[in-house]
Amino acid sequence: MREKAEQGIFPSRPPLGYRNNKAERTIEIHPDNASIVKRIFELYASGQYSLSELRSVIRTETGKTPSKAHLHTTLINPFYTGNFVWGGKLYRGTHPTFIGPDLYERVQGVLRSHNKPKYGKQEIAFRGLLTCARDKCTITAERKKGKYVYYRCTGHRGKCDPPRFREQEMSQKLGEIVKNIHIPDAVLAALHESLGRHQKSMREESAAHRVGLEQRLAAVRRRMDQGYQDKQDGKIPEDFWERKMSEWRAEEQRIQTAIKGLQEASADNVLSAKRILELANKAYSLYLVQNPAEQAKLLRMVLLNCSIDAASVYPTYRKPFDTIFQRAQSEEWSGRADLNCRPLAPQASALPG
């Protein structure tokens, strides 16, 4: 089973939207359930539905009654983007996909926002975003006189020294985090040019790879045709033909999946890279004109976590904003490779030799 996983073949029953093709020993898209799964992703990505509400809509539209737990499992399953987890390890699969990476990421963002702690009717912008640099406790907040918001350490590990911060002061401190990932206009233009060259190179590589895959596909189909003719002529026994035909069909599907992956991978990844660069270029100017709630949303896009004391903030940036921060501080910009934006090529082990 581990060997199958390393070849990119999921060694178990696939999730909703797929089915096992026992004759060909492959995993294929279910003609009916795949549309239900795609509808689940599209509805939830809108951000307008809780899992309970999503369950009701799906029941009304399709008659299916998935549990909330099943919906959650479906929405976080990387299988739909071409990956799968087996034995605690992530593998790149050879199965076809019908959920795009952008849709999947939008859903993960909605899940993160829906899973954050609820603090009642009056949401406080930066609560849940910070920890105390002194004792690692959470920075909480409270509203005074109905309008003034103060942030402080919870003090769960004993009395803590850092002062209380007013929301405006906290906003200014956190703004430095966004300011520190700024990409200058000239650098942005150079990086865009580098991405353009990279995209052209990827198209050329993809075209060459596609030609090779199509040649292999044609060779497999010739073997299938010849094998069938040999069976008809009595040159090979029925059981041998069925076994070889199953192998050839599995090989045919893996090559077709690889060809489809070439079509999807490059443009999506380059587009994502351009969006990240443009966000870094505009983030601080956007931050300055936003209200605290909008500022907090922007911060959550670029931060994994952040601690604070009386003097400073100590951010840990998400990838690739950590690299952008390092380059911004050193003013060493060397193009696309620094941002780790190169699309993943199909794994060699996923294709027949």
N, C-alpha and C positions, 0 to 999 in steps of 0.2 A: 504493500500500500504506500509505503514511503517512496519507493521507486516510481510508482505512478505519479505521486505528488510532484516529485522532482522533474518528471516529464511534462508537468503542467496539466495533468488529468486529475480532477477531483475524485478521490477514491471512495465516495459514499453517495448517498442520495442527495441530489441537488435541492436548493431552496425553491420556494414558490416562484413560478414563472419559467421553470425549467422542467425537463423530464429526462430520464435515462432512455436511450435508444438501445435496447438489449441486443437487437440484431447486429448493430454496428459497433456496440460497446462504446458509445459516445454520449455526451450530454448535449441536448439540443434545446432550443427555445420552445416552450409550450405555446401552441398557437392561440390558446384562449387566455390562460392565466397571465401571460406576459403583459397583456394590455391592462390587466387589473393592477399588477405591480407598478407599471409605469404611471397609472393614475394615482396610486398611493403616493409615489414620490412627488408627482407634480402638485397634488393638493397640499401635501405637507410643506413643500418648498415655498408655498405662498405665504407661510407664516400666519395664516388665518384660522388654523385648526389645532386643537389639542388632540392627543391620541384618542380620547373618548369621542370627540366630535368627528374625527376622521373615520373612526369605526362605524359611526352612524351613517355617514355619507356613503361609505363603501357598501354597507348593508343595503341601503336604499337603491344604489345604482346597480349593484351586481347580485344581490341576494346572498353574498358571502358574509360570514360573521367571524372575522378573525379577532382574536383577543387583543387587548392592548399590548400585552407582552410580545405576542407574535408580530404585531405591527412594528414595535420598537426593534425587535430582532431583525426584521426585514430591512428597516431603514438604515441600520448601521452595518449591514452585511457587505463587506467589500467584494463579495462574489459578483455583484451586479456590475462592477467596473472592471472585471477581468482578473481579480485576485482572489485568493482563498487562503484560509488558515487551516493548517493540518499539523497536529502534534506540536502546537505552540509556535509554529513557524509560518511566515507569510510566503506564499508561492504565487508566481504569475501563471495564470491558467491559460489553456488553449481554447476554452469554451467561448462561444459567441456572446456578445453583450448587447443590451438594448437600453441601458441607462448611461447617459453621457457623464463624464467626470464633472462638468460644471453643475449639472443638476444634483449629483451626489453630494458635492461640497456645499451647495446651498442648503440641502436637507440637514447636513451635519451642523451647519451654523444655526439653523432654527432649533435643532435639538439642544445645542448648548445654551441658547437663550431661554428655552422653555424649562431647562433643568436648573437654572440658577435659583437661589433661595428667594422666596417670596417674603416681602416685608410689609405687607398691608397695602392700603390704598395709596399712600404717599411714598412712592418710590424715591430713594435717595441715590443720586447719580453714581458716586464712586464707591458706594458700599459694596463689599464683596470683591473688590479689585486689589486691595492692599493688605500687607502684613507689616507688623512692627519690626524694624531692623534690630531692635535690642533684644526682644524675647520671643520673636516669631509668632506672637499672637495676632489675631485678626484685628485690622483697623475697622472699627464700627463707626456709626454716626447717629446723631440724634438731632431732632428739630426743636429749637427753642422759640417760644413766643409765636409759634405757627409759621415762621418764615426764615429764621436763621438756622443754618445747618452747620454743626460742628463735628469734626472727625477726631477720634481718639482711639488709643489702644484699649482693648477690652480688659487688659490687666488680669487675665485668667491665671497667669503664673506669678502673680504678686504685683505690688505697686510698680508702676512704670514711669520713667522720667519724661518721655517726649510730650510736648505741649499739645493742647487742642488746636486744630486748624480750622479756620472758617472755610466754607466751600470755595469762595473766590480765591483764597490763598492756595488751597489744594489744587484748584484748576491751573493756577499759574505754575506751580511746581511740576505738575504732571505734563504741562505743555512742553517742558524742556525735553521730555522723552521723545515727543513727536518731532521736535525741532532737530534732535540729534540724528534723525534718519533722513534728513533732507538731501535730495540729489539735485545739484545745481542744474540749471537749464542746459548749459553747454554739455555737461556730462550726460544728461538725459538724451540729448540729441545724438551723442556719440554711441551710447548704449543701444539706442534704437537702430542706428546704422549697423552696429555689430549684430544685432538680432536679425536684421534684414539679410545680412550676408549669411548668417547661420541658417536662416529659413531657406534660402536658396540652396545652400549646401545640403540641407536635409532633404529637400525635394529631389535633388540629383541622386543622393544616396538611396532614397526611397524608390526612385524610378528604377535604378539599377537592381536593387534588391527585389523589386516586384517582378522584373523580367526573369530573374533567376527562379523565383517562386512559381511563376507561371509555366516556366519550362519544366520544373519538377512536377507540377500539377498535370501537365500534358503527358509526361512520361508515366505517371501513375495511372492515368485513364487509359493509356495504350496498353499497359499491363492488364488492366481490368478487361478490356475488350479482347485481348489475346487469350486471357485465361478462360473467358466465357467460350470463345471459339474452340479452345482445346477441350473443354468439357463436352461441348456439343459433338466434337469429333471422337470422343471416347479416349483421348490421350491422357486425361487425368481423372481420378475418381471424384465422385460427388462431394465426399466429406473434405477432401483436400481443397477443392475449389471453394467450398463455403468458408473454410478457415482462412484461405488467402484473400478471398473477397472481403471478409470482415476486416482484415488488416489493411487492405488497400483503401477501403471506405474511411476507416479511422484516419489513415494518412492523408487522404483527400480533404477531410474536414479540418485537420490541423493546418494544412497549407492554406485553405480558404480563410480560416480564422486569422492566420498571420497576414494574409493579403489585406483583409479588412482592417487589421490593426495598423498597418502602414498608412492607410487612408485617414485614420482618425487621430493618430498620436501627435504628429508634428504641429499641425495648425493649432490644436487646442493648447499645447504646452507653450508655444511661442506667444499666443494671445494672452495666456495667464501671466507670462513673464512681463509683457508690455503693461498689463494692468497693474502689476506690483510696482513697476518702476514709476508709472504715472501717479500711483497713490503716494509713494515716497516723495515724489517731487512736489505734490500739492498738499500733503497731509497737514503741515503746520499752518498754512494759510487758511485751510478749511477749519482747523481746530480753533483758530482765533475768532471766527465768526459764529461758532456753534454754541448752543446752550450746554450746560453741564451734562445733561442726559445724552446728547449727541456726541459730546466729547468722550464720554465713557464708552460708547459703542466703538468709536474710532480706536481708542486705546486697547480695547479687547481684541481688535483685529491684528494689532502689532505686538501684543505682550503675551507672554506665558504667565508671568507673575511679576510682582513689584513690591519692594519693601521700602520703608520710609523711616527717617528719624528727624530730629529737630532741624538738621542742616541740609540733608540731601535725600534724593530718591535713588533707588538701586534697581533698575529694571532688568528683566531677563526677556529678551526679544524672541518672538517666534521666528522660525526660518521662513524666508531668507532675510528677514529684516535684521537679524543678528549680523549677517555679513555686510548688509548695507550700512549698518551702524559703524562697524569696524572700518569700512572703506571711507565713510564720511569723516571719521575722526582722523585717519591718516592721510586723507585726500589721495588715496591710491586707488584709482579706478582702472581696471584692466578689462572690462567688457563682460560679455555674457557668461563666461565660464565661472566667474566669481559667484554668480547668483544661482548656480546649480539648476539651470532651467532646461538642460538638455532632456528631450523626451526619452523615455525608456524604449529601447528597441526590443523586438520580440526575442525571448530567450532562446538560445540555440538548442537547449535541452528540450524545448517544447516542440521542436520540429523533427521529423524523421531524418535519419542520416542518409 
